[in-house]
Amino acid sequence: MAKKEKKAKAPAEPALPENSAKVPVALRFNADLLAKIDDMAKKRGMSRNAIISYWCSRALEME
C-alpha cells in the first residue's frame, strides 16, 4: 500500500517591524524578460528590486 505524500506547507511570511514601510512580495517573470530587466538595472546602476519598484511607482504616477 502506497503512503500518501504530505504537501509541503508554504513558509510563513517573515515578521516585519511595525514601522516598516516596505513589504516583501514574490513575482514570477519569464526568464527572457527577467534577463532584460537585469540588463537594464545593471546599465542604470540599480538593483533588480530598485528598478522594478521605480517602474511601478512611475506607472502609478501616470494613472
HELIX and SHEET records of a PDB file:
HELIX    1   1 ALA A   31  ARG A   44  1                                  14    
HELIX    2   2 ARG A   48  MET A   62  1                                  15    
END                                                                             
